[in-house]
Amino acid sequence: GRPILGMSARDLTALILETSSEALIIPAHAYTPWFSLYGSESGFDSIDECFGNMAKNIYAVETGLSSDPLMNWRIKELDNRSIISNSDAHSGAKLGREATVLEIVDGEQLNFKHIRDAITYQTRETRCGMQENKENDPASRILPLASSIQPHISHTLEFYPEEGKYHYTGHRNCNIRQSPEETKTKGEICPVCGKGLTVGVMHRVEQLAT
């Protein structure tokens, strides 16, 4: 099961940072329905709504299996935050199916500071002024400064987001699966059981994309 903590994300973040100012809080599986940051039932549409005045301490989000960087790059508030990919720790056979590749200084042994610096690099550089790529290419629209000499995220290893069970809107038991376009036409009520469909990640991206 998944334990539920009776504390807001804002208060939890404040408590963690009181324990250590170097700690990193990264929303995992950011679009998964129900309890994730951007989940359709979370009640939040942004990092600011979820974390309040602690939002400035959120340097990255984790994409989850049902989304990939291209989908995440459509969300404006993620322009100056890192995007990482991890695999579930509770599914032993699936460990490592998604991963984040970091580049560190040659010859140095990897440590926590390197990991933290790599994950926070994009946010720190954005606040100091990053170079904008003038070409309208979402895959390379922001060019990190001096990334060759500082720890940074090189890339992520991604499974196909369509493999994620929440990629599209639907009901698994009723064998119903709808694209965002179909959901706009057919609605969010299951035609088989009459209950509300689980709103998928792709649909949430369409709702939040700017």
C-alpha positions as CSV (number, residue, x, y, z in Angstrom):
1,G,0.0,0.0,0.0
2,R,0.9,3.7,-0.1
3,P,1.0,5.4,3.3
4,I,-0.8,8.8,3.4
5,L,0.8,11.6,5.4
6,G,-1.7,14.0,7.0
7,M,0.4,17.1,6.1
8,S,0.4,19.4,3.2
9,A,3.2,19.3,0.6
10,R,4.1,22.9,1.7
11,D,4.5,22.0,5.3
12,L,6.3,18.7,4.6
13,T,8.8,20.6,2.4
14,A,9.4,23.2,5.2
15,L,10.0,20.5,7.7
16,I,12.4,18.6,5.5
17,L,14.4,21.8,4.8
18,E,14.6,22.6,8.5
19,T,16.2,19.2,8.9
20,S,18.7,19.9,6.1
21,S,18.8,22.8,3.7
22,E,20.6,20.6,1.2
23,A,17.7,18.2,0.9
24,L,15.9,17.8,-2.4
25,I,12.1,17.5,-2.7
26,I,11.1,16.1,-6.2
27,P,7.5,15.4,-7.0
28,A,7.4,11.9,-8.4
29,H,5.2,10.5,-11.2
30,A,4.0,14.1,-11.6
31,Y,0.9,13.4,-13.6
32,T,-0.4,10.1,-12.2
33,P,-4.1,10.5,-11.3
34,W,-5.3,10.9,-7.7
35,F,-2.3,11.9,-5.5
36,S,0.5,13.3,-7.7
37,L,1.4,17.0,-8.3
38,Y,-0.5,17.4,-11.6
39,G,-2.8,14.4,-11.1
40,S,-6.4,15.0,-12.2
41,E,-7.7,14.5,-8.7
42,S,-4.9,16.2,-6.8
43,G,-6.6,19.6,-6.7
44,F,-3.5,21.4,-8.0
45,D,-2.7,22.8,-11.4
46,S,0.7,24.2,-10.6
47,I,3.7,23.8,-8.3
48,D,2.8,27.2,-6.8
49,E,-0.6,25.9,-5.8
50,C,0.8,22.7,-4.3
51,F,3.8,24.1,-2.5
52,G,2.9,27.7,-1.8
53,N,5.9,29.8,-0.7
54,M,8.0,26.6,-0.7
55,A,7.7,26.3,-4.5
56,K,11.0,28.1,-5.0
57,N,12.7,25.0,-3.4
58,I,11.3,22.6,-6.0
59,Y,14.1,22.2,-8.5
60,A,12.8,19.3,-10.5
61,V,9.9,17.0,-11.3
62,E,10.0,13.3,-12.1
63,T,8.1,12.4,-15.3
64,G,6.6,9.1,-14.4
65,L,6.2,6.2,-16.9
66,S,3.1,7.8,-18.6
67,S,4.9,11.0,-19.7
68,D,8.2,12.0,-21.3
69,P,10.2,15.2,-21.6
70,L,8.5,16.4,-24.7
71,M,5.2,16.3,-22.9
72,N,6.6,18.0,-19.9
73,W,8.2,20.8,-21.9
74,R,4.7,22.0,-22.8
75,I,4.3,23.1,-19.2
76,K,5.6,26.6,-18.8
77,E,6.6,26.4,-15.2
78,L,8.9,23.5,-16.0
79,D,11.0,25.7,-18.3
80,N,13.4,26.6,-15.5
81,R,13.2,23.2,-13.6
82,S,15.0,20.0,-14.3
83,I,13.1,16.9,-15.6
84,I,14.2,13.6,-14.3
85,S,13.1,10.0,-14.9
86,N,13.2,7.2,-12.3
87,S,11.7,3.7,-11.9
88,D,9.5,2.4,-9.1
89,A,11.5,1.1,-6.2
90,H,8.6,-1.3,-5.3
91,S,8.8,-3.2,-8.6
92,G,12.0,-5.2,-8.4
93,A,12.0,-6.5,-11.9
94,K,11.4,-3.1,-13.4
95,L,14.2,-1.2,-11.6
96,G,16.2,0.9,-14.0
97,R,13.6,0.8,-16.8
98,E,13.8,4.6,-16.7
99,A,16.8,6.6,-15.5
100,T,18.5,9.9,-15.4
101,V,22.0,10.3,-16.8
102,L,24.2,12.8,-15.0
103,E,27.5,14.3,-16.2
104,I,30.0,15.3,-13.6
105,V,33.5,16.7,-13.6
106,D,36.0,14.3,-15.2
107,G,38.1,12.4,-12.7
108,E,35.9,13.1,-9.7
109,Q,34.0,10.4,-7.8
110,L,30.3,10.8,-7.8
111,N,28.9,12.1,-4.5
112,F,25.6,13.7,-3.2
113,K,26.8,17.2,-3.9
114,H,27.4,16.3,-7.6
115,I,23.9,14.8,-7.8
116,R,22.3,17.8,-6.2
117,D,24.3,20.3,-8.3
118,A,23.3,18.5,-11.5
119,I,19.6,18.4,-10.6
120,T,19.5,22.1,-9.5
121,Y,21.8,23.3,-12.3
122,Q,19.1,24.4,-14.7
123,T,17.2,26.3,-12.0
124,R,20.3,28.1,-10.8
125,E,21.4,29.0,-14.4
126,T,17.9,30.2,-15.3
127,R,17.9,32.5,-12.3
128,C,21.2,33.9,-13.3
129,G,20.1,34.3,-16.9
130,M,20.2,31.4,-19.5
131,Q,20.8,31.6,-23.2
132,E,17.6,31.2,-25.2
133,N,17.7,29.1,-28.3
134,K,16.0,31.3,-31.0
135,E,14.9,28.2,-33.0
136,N,11.5,27.1,-32.0
137,D,12.7,23.6,-31.2
138,P,11.3,22.3,-27.8
139,A,14.0,19.7,-27.6
140,S,16.7,22.3,-27.5
141,R,15.1,25.7,-26.8
142,I,17.2,26.4,-23.7
143,L,21.0,26.1,-23.8
144,P,22.7,25.6,-20.4
145,L,25.7,27.9,-19.8
146,A,29.0,26.3,-19.1
147,S,27.4,22.8,-18.8
148,S,30.7,21.2,-19.8
149,I,32.4,22.2,-16.6
150,Q,29.6,21.8,-14.1
151,P,27.6,18.7,-13.0
152,H,24.4,18.7,-15.1
153,I,21.8,16.3,-16.4
154,S,22.8,14.9,-19.8
155,H,19.6,13.1,-20.7
156,T,17.0,10.7,-19.5
157,L,16.3,7.1,-20.5
158,E,12.6,6.8,-21.2
159,F,10.2,4.0,-21.8
160,Y,7.5,4.6,-24.3
161,P,4.9,6.8,-22.4
162,E,2.1,4.9,-24.1
163,E,3.2,1.9,-22.0
164,G,2.1,3.7,-18.9
165,K,-1.3,2.5,-17.6
166,Y,-2.5,6.1,-17.1
167,H,-1.3,7.6,-20.4
168,Y,-4.8,7.8,-21.9
169,T,-8.1,8.4,-20.2
170,G,-10.1,5.3,-19.5
171,H,-11.2,2.3,-17.4
172,R,-8.9,-0.7,-17.5
173,N,-11.6,-3.2,-16.2
174,C,-14.1,-1.9,-18.7
175,N,-11.5,-2.0,-21.6
176,I,-12.2,1.7,-22.3
177,R,-9.3,3.9,-23.6
178,Q,-9.7,7.4,-25.0
179,S,-7.3,9.9,-26.5
180,P,-7.7,13.5,-25.4
181,E,-9.5,14.2,-28.7
182,E,-12.0,11.4,-28.1
183,T,-12.5,12.5,-24.5
184,K,-13.4,16.0,-25.6
185,T,-16.1,14.5,-27.8
186,K,-17.3,11.5,-25.7
187,G,-16.8,13.1,-22.2
188,E,-15.4,11.6,-19.0
189,I,-18.2,9.1,-18.2
190,C,-17.5,5.4,-18.8
191,P,-20.0,4.1,-21.4
192,V,-19.7,0.6,-19.9
193,C,-20.2,1.1,-16.1
194,G,-21.4,4.7,-16.0
195,K,-18.8,5.9,-13.5
196,G,-16.3,8.7,-14.1
197,L,-13.3,7.7,-16.2
198,T,-9.7,8.0,-14.8
199,V,-8.4,11.1,-16.6
200,G,-5.1,10.2,-18.3
201,V,-1.8,11.9,-18.3
202,M,-2.0,13.0,-21.9
203,H,-5.3,14.7,-21.2
204,R,-3.9,16.5,-18.2
205,V,-0.9,17.7,-20.3
206,E,-3.5,19.1,-22.8
207,Q,-5.3,20.9,-20.0
208,L,-2.1,22.4,-18.5
209,A,-0.1,23.1,-21.6
210,T,0.7,26.7,-22.5
